[in-house]
């Protein structure tokens, strides 16, 4: 598992290498929750995914992303909000073996 560094901002985009993939991740707060867009290798993989605590964000192998992402609440079990990003709410990259261990 790799923690992807985020800042407590309502909207941010970052480039990060996870596993063998160069990714662009956008995280943004709306009135209905925190959302995530993910591109890998320049190809969009998921767009507008509502983020929940400890719920996989990609979920489907056919999307072509190796591994998965999820948010983890370090102080409870609430869904993430931007004010706690990088401290209370961590974005984690899970390798394929990490994901297999969840089954």
C-alpha positions in Angstrom: 0.0 0.0 0.0 1.2 3.5 -0.9 -0.2 6.7 0.5 -0.7 9.4 -2.1 -0.1 12.8 -0.6 -3.0 15.2 -0.8 -3.5 18.7 0.6 -6.6 20.0 2.5 -7.9 21.9 -0.6 -11.4 21.7 -2.1 -10.0 21.0 -5.6 -6.6 19.6 -6.6 -4.9 17.6 -9.4 -1.7 15.8 -9.0 0.6 13.6 -11.1 1.9 10.5 -9.4 3.5 7.2 -10.4 1.8 4.2 -8.8 3.0 0.7 -9.6 4.0 0.7 -13.2 1.6 3.6 -14.1 1.9 7.3 -14.5 -1.3 8.7 -13.2 -3.2 12.0 -13.0 -5.6 12.2 -10.1 -8.1 15.0 -9.6 -9.9 15.2 -6.2 -12.7 17.8 -5.8 -15.4 18.6 -3.2 -19.0 19.2 -4.2 -22.0 19.8 -2.0 -22.8 16.1 -2.4 -19.4 14.7 -1.4 -15.8 14.3 -2.4 -15.2 13.1 -6.0 -12.2 11.6 -7.9 -11.1 11.4 -11.5 -8.3 9.1 -12.5 -6.3 8.8 -15.7 -3.4 6.4 -16.2 -1.0 6.5 -19.1 -3.0 9.5 -20.5 -6.2 7.5 -20.7 -9.2 8.3 -18.4 -10.0 5.2 -16.2 -12.8 6.6 -13.9 -14.5 10.0 -13.7 -16.7 11.5 -11.1 -16.4 8.7 -8.6 -18.0 9.5 -5.2 -15.4 8.7 -2.5 -16.4 6.7 0.6 -14.3 5.5 3.5 -12.5 2.2 2.7 -14.4 1.6 -0.6 -12.4 0.8 -3.7 -12.7 3.5 -6.4 -11.8 1.7 -9.6 -13.1 -1.8 -8.8 -13.1 -3.2 -12.4 -10.1 -4.8 -14.1 -11.5 -4.1 -17.6 -10.8 -0.4 -17.0 -7.1 -1.1 -17.4 -5.9 0.3 -14.1 -3.4 -2.0 -12.2 -4.4 -2.1 -8.6 -7.0 0.2 -7.0 -7.4 3.3 -4.9 -9.3 4.0 -1.7 -9.7 6.6 1.0 -9.0 5.7 4.7 -10.4 7.6 7.6 -7.7 7.4 10.3 -10.0 8.6 13.1 -13.2 6.7 12.4 -15.3 5.5 9.6 -16.7 8.7 7.9 -16.6 9.5 4.2 -13.8 12.0 3.3 -14.2 15.7 3.1 -11.5 18.1 1.7 -10.7 19.7 5.0 -9.2 16.5 6.4 -7.3 15.4 3.3 -3.7 14.5 3.9 -4.2 14.2 7.7 -7.4 12.4 8.7 -8.4 11.2 5.2 -5.6 9.4 3.4 -5.7 8.3 -0.3 -4.1 4.9 -0.6 -2.9 3.0 -3.7 -3.5 -0.7 -3.4 -1.3 -3.1 -5.5 -3.0 -6.1 -7.1 -1.8 -8.3 -4.2 -3.3 -5.8 -1.7 -6.6 -5.9 -3.5 -6.5 -9.7 -3.7 -6.0 -9.8 0.1 -9.3 -8.0 0.6 -11.3 -10.9 -0.9 
